[in-house]
Amino acid sequence: MPLRVFTGRMAVRMKHHLGSVTQVLRFEPVPYRVRAWLGDALAIDTTVGRVVWEPRRVVPVFGVPAEDVRGELRRTDPQPPAPDLAGLPPMLGPEDFGTHTTPGEIVDLVVGRHVLGAAGFRPNHPDLEGVVLVDFDAFTTWRTEDQVLVGHAHDPFKRIDVMASGRQVEVRLGDVILASSKRALALWETHLPVRWYLPPDDVRMDLLEPSDHRTTCAYKGHATYLSIRGGERDIAWQYVEPLNDAARVAGYVCFWNERTDLFLDGVEISRPTTPWSPAEEVARAESDRLEFG
């Protein structure tokens, strides 16, 4: 039988396709052991867990069989009102577990003397029958097999690549050159714009000062931030002790593409629109064109 080749004229950019499916409930079984602790008490232990994305969520949460929770699940009373979906952004980050965008029941997790209010959610869907979604931040420690996790459950379809580059990378803010380097590291992370990490010797560190802002990435680790002295807050960040996937960028400085002007080999790169862009730019962006993490 001859091979049939589709000759239709329409093609779909994968980033936009993946963005469009955020509007549906999604799940994927995980092939490893998942455990969570409250202090020294083991609270969850499963080898048949799932990662689950509610509609609009861009990062998953763990879903575990109810019998693998070492405690009691109690229906939260009263049930919080369902969110106004029209009032929510098109994409939701890992924060605010309590905003649920699919039908289901909110439950408290009672583990020993600990009562974790509204830390569980039972989706009303046959493919997730008997599964409870759990709030990552409600627990002290998470491990997949024996690997400690930070931030949130890992997306099995996400990856990070770090590549050395000899291109001339220049970062400006107005007429001020903040950094210029031919020793940059390009970090490619699924769904996100390329991030250019620059050695501190090639950055105008005299124009920057430490910020008290901190964030955690499940794949790269804990980030510390830098602000312009007397100006733009939290405009750049560093991973001092990154996780394995990002080990090469340890100590390097990365500026927000969304808030600065980036030039590669003298060519200005358009600022991307992401959830970290100025609010007015996010409001103007079409949801299927928004880049996300």
Buried (B, 14 or more C-beta within 10 A) or exposed (E): EEEEEEEEEEEEEEBEEBBEEBBEBBBBEBEEBBBBBBEEBEBBBBEEBBBBBBBBBBBBBBBBBBEBBBBEBEEBEEEEEEBEEEEEEBBBBBEEBBBBBBEBBBBBBBBEEBEBBBBBBBBEBEEBEEBBBBBBEBBEBBBBEEEEBBBBBBBEEBEBEBEEBEBBBBBBBEEEBBBBBEBBBBBEBBBBBBBBBBBEEBBBBEBBEEBEEEEEBBBBBBBBBBBBEEEBEBBBBBBEEBBEBBEEBEEBBBBBBBBBBBBBEEEEBEBBBBBBBEEEBBEEBEBBEBBBB
